[in-house]
Amino acid sequence: MEISEVCSALSNATRLNLVSIVSDRGSLTSKRAHELFTSQYEQRRRQSIHAALKTLVEAEILEKSYNREDGGIVYTPEISQLIIDLDSMTIEAN
């Protein structure tokens, strides 16, 4: 987990809101994340939400897996806490 990648991923309000939505629910499909995002925040195209989720997965904030019961690919929180040490410029995830 790279500090610059994590900070970049969290520097966007859409992605921050998606982290909150997925963390609250525990596991969501991209379609359901889009529905919840647009009902709670603002209208966004599904492709925009998918791209934001992809960025969060690449930063190791969310995890993407296949779940037949939920209807396909689901996103779950990979971490519950981030600690950034500015002195050493390191990041610790729990």
TIVO-815662 format. One record per residue (C-alpha): residue number from 1; residue in three letters; x, y, z. Coordinates in pm, 1 decimal. Each point is the difference from the previous one (the first is absolute). Layout:
TIVO-815662
+------+------+----------+----------+----------+
| guti | rofi |       xx |       yy |       zz |
+------+------+----------+----------+----------+
|  NUM |  Ala |        X |        Y |        Z |
...
+------+------+----------+----------+----------+
//
This chain:
TIVO-815662
+------+------+----------+----------+----------+
| guti | rofi |       xx |       yy |       zz |
+------+------+----------+----------+----------+
|    1 |  Met |      0.0 |      0.0 |      0.0 |
|    2 |  Glu |    160.3 |    321.9 |   -121.0 |
|    3 |  Ile |    -69.9 |    320.6 |    193.1 |
|    4 |  Ser |    -23.8 |    209.5 |   -317.1 |
|    5 |  Glu |   -247.2 |   -242.0 |   -159.4 |
|    6 |  Val |   -219.0 |    -12.2 |    311.7 |
|    7 |  Cys |      2.6 |    378.3 |     42.8 |
|    8 |  Ser |    -78.7 |     48.5 |   -367.7 |
|    9 |  Ala |   -289.1 |   -247.5 |     17.3 |
|   10 |  Leu |   -145.7 |    173.8 |    305.2 |
|   11 |  Ser |     42.8 |    352.1 |   -140.1 |
|   12 |  Asn |   -328.0 |    -21.6 |   -190.3 |
|   13 |  Ala |   -340.2 |     55.4 |    163.6 |
|   14 |  Thr |   -169.2 |   -266.2 |   -213.3 |
|   15 |  Arg |    251.7 |   -263.9 |    105.4 |
|   16 |  Leu |    -18.7 |    105.1 |    366.0 |
|   17 |  Asn |   -377.9 |    -29.8 |     -9.6 |
|   18 |  Leu |     25.5 |   -342.5 |   -163.7 |
|   19 |  Val |    236.8 |   -118.1 |    274.1 |
|   20 |  Ser |   -259.2 |    110.7 |    253.9 |
|   21 |  Ile |   -283.6 |   -176.0 |   -184.0 |
|   22 |  Val |    189.1 |   -327.7 |    -41.0 |
|   23 |  Ser |    128.8 |     10.1 |    358.8 |
|   24 |  Asp |   -352.2 |     52.9 |    133.0 |
|   25 |  Arg |   -142.2 |   -289.9 |   -202.8 |
|   26 |  Gly |    297.2 |   -237.2 |     14.6 |
|   27 |  Ser |    -39.6 |   -130.2 |   -354.3 |
|   28 |  Leu |   -157.4 |    150.0 |   -312.4 |
|   29 |  Thr |    -23.5 |    -57.2 |   -371.3 |
|   30 |  Ser |     97.5 |    287.8 |   -226.0 |
|   31 |  Lys |   -365.3 |     42.3 |    -97.8 |
|   32 |  Arg |   -114.2 |     21.6 |    363.0 |
|   33 |  Ala |    284.2 |    239.4 |     87.8 |
|   34 |  His |   -114.1 |    221.9 |   -288.0 |
|   35 |  Glu |   -362.7 |     -8.8 |    118.8 |
|   36 |  Leu |     95.7 |     91.7 |    356.3 |
|   37 |  Phe |    243.2 |    270.1 |   -111.7 |
|   38 |  Thr |   -254.4 |    173.1 |   -223.8 |
|   39 |  Ser |   -271.9 |    -19.2 |    264.9 |
|   40 |  Gln |    224.4 |    140.1 |    276.7 |
|   41 |  Tyr |    224.8 |    245.2 |   -183.5 |
|   42 |  Glu |    -37.5 |     97.7 |   -364.5 |
|   43 |  Gln |    -66.4 |   -141.1 |   -343.5 |
|   44 |  Arg |    300.7 |   -170.4 |   -157.5 |
|   45 |  Arg |     24.8 |   -230.4 |   -297.0 |
|   46 |  Arg |     49.8 |   -365.5 |     86.3 |
|   47 |  Gln |    331.9 |      3.9 |   -187.3 |
|   48 |  Ser |    125.2 |    278.8 |    229.2 |
|   49 |  Ile |    -85.9 |   -202.7 |    309.3 |
|   50 |  His |    164.0 |   -308.3 |   -149.4 |
|   51 |  Ala |    318.8 |    198.3 |    -73.6 |
|   52 |  Ala |      2.9 |    137.7 |    355.8 |
|   53 |  Leu |    -40.3 |   -350.6 |    143.6 |
|   54 |  Lys |    284.3 |   -122.5 |   -222.8 |
|   55 |  Thr |    228.5 |    274.8 |    133.4 |
|   56 |  Leu |    -85.2 |    -97.7 |    358.5 |
|   57 |  Val |     79.3 |   -364.8 |    -75.7 |
|   58 |  Glu |    333.5 |     94.8 |   -159.0 |
|   59 |  Ala |     86.5 |    201.0 |    313.0 |
|   60 |  Glu |    -85.3 |   -308.6 |    211.9 |
|   61 |  Ile |   -276.3 |    183.2 |    185.1 |
|   62 |  Leu |   -276.0 |   -222.7 |   -137.6 |
|   63 |  Glu |     14.8 |   -360.4 |   -110.5 |
|   64 |  Lys |   -174.1 |   -135.4 |   -308.9 |
|   65 |  Ser |   -117.2 |   -361.2 |    -11.1 |
|   66 |  Tyr |   -256.1 |   -221.9 |   -167.2 |
|   67 |  Asn |   -303.5 |   -102.9 |    202.9 |
|   68 |  Arg |   -263.9 |   -207.6 |   -174.8 |
|   69 |  Glu |   -256.9 |     65.7 |    275.4 |
|   70 |  Asp |     26.3 |    377.8 |    -45.5 |
|   71 |  Gly |    -22.4 |    -26.8 |   -375.6 |
|   72 |  Gly |    360.7 |     36.5 |   -109.4 |
|   73 |  Ile |    284.3 |    231.5 |     91.1 |
|   74 |  Val |    -22.0 |    159.4 |    343.8 |
|   75 |  Tyr |    207.6 |    263.6 |    174.3 |
|   76 |  Thr |     87.9 |    -31.2 |    367.3 |
|   77 |  Pro |    218.9 |    208.8 |    231.1 |
|   78 |  Glu |    355.8 |   -132.0 |      0.5 |
|   79 |  Ile |     95.3 |    212.9 |    300.2 |
|   80 |  Ser |   -184.3 |    164.6 |    286.1 |
|   81 |  Gln |    264.6 |    246.3 |    114.0 |
|   82 |  Leu |    289.1 |    194.0 |   -154.4 |
|   83 |  Ile |    285.3 |    151.0 |    197.2 |
|   84 |  Ile |    228.3 |    238.4 |   -188.0 |
|   85 |  Asp |    333.5 |     80.0 |    161.3 |
|   86 |  Leu |    107.8 |    332.8 |   -146.9 |
|   87 |  Asp |    347.8 |    -17.3 |    155.9 |
|   88 |  Ser |     90.4 |   -323.7 |   -174.5 |
|   89 |  Met |   -248.9 |     41.2 |   -286.8 |
|   90 |  Thr |   -136.8 |   -349.1 |     55.2 |
|   91 |  Ile |   -349.8 |   -133.2 |     19.1 |
|   92 |  Glu |   -138.3 |   -274.9 |    219.5 |
|   93 |  Ala |   -330.0 |   -167.9 |    -74.6 |
|   94 |  Asn |   -210.5 |   -202.6 |    242.2 |
+------+------+----------+----------+----------+
//
